[in-house]
Amino acid sequence: MENEYAKQAQEFLNATGTQLDIVFDALRPHFAGDTRKDQRDVYRVTMTRGRRSYSFDFGQSFNCSGTALLKSRYKANDKYPHVVYTVGPLDKDYDRHPRVAPTAYDILAGLGLCYSEDFDDFIAEYGYAIASKKDYERALATFDACLDQSTQLQILFNDDELDLLAEIN
C-alpha cells in the first residue's frame, strides 16, 4: 500500500502534469566539502513539464547508497544505542549495502525556493559561520545553487503550484 508521503508526491506530479525521471549517475562525492571518502549514490533528476525541463543532481543518503560500509557501534546516549555506518575499504569487516533509488517524495520534499536574494541575508538566515575563505566559497556555492533552483522551479510552476510543492513534507 502506498504511504501518505508517496501519495503526496504522486498527487503533485499528476496535478501539475510533471514527469520525473531519476537516473543513477555514479557513486561519488556530491556536496561541497565532501572528500573521496564521502561517496554516495548520485542520481540525475529531470523534471519535465510540457516543453520545459529542469535537471539537477540528487545525492542519496549514505544509508541508501550501494557501497561497502564498515559497522561501528556507538551510543548516541545511554538510552538509545544505534549502529553508525561509515564508508570503508573492502578488506575490513563490512556489509555490502544495497542501493536504494530515491523516490518521487525524496526528490520533491527536498525542493524549495530560496527566499533570500541577498547573500548576507542568506548566511544569517541559515546560520552559516564564515571563518575562512573556504567557508565563504562553500556558502556562496550553496547560495548560488539555491537561487538557481528557485529560478528553475519558478519557470516550471506557478505560485499556486509552488505552494503545493512546499506542502510536500
Secondary structure, 3 states (H helix, E strand, C coil): CCCHHHHHHHHHHHHHCCEEEEEEEEEECCCCCCCCCCCEEEEEEEEEECCEEEEEEEECCHHHCCCEEEEEEEECCCCCEEEEEEECCCCCCEEECCCCCCCHHHHHHCCCCCCCCCHHHHHHHCCCCCCCHHHHHHHHHHHHHHHHHHHHHHHHCCHHHHHHHHCCC
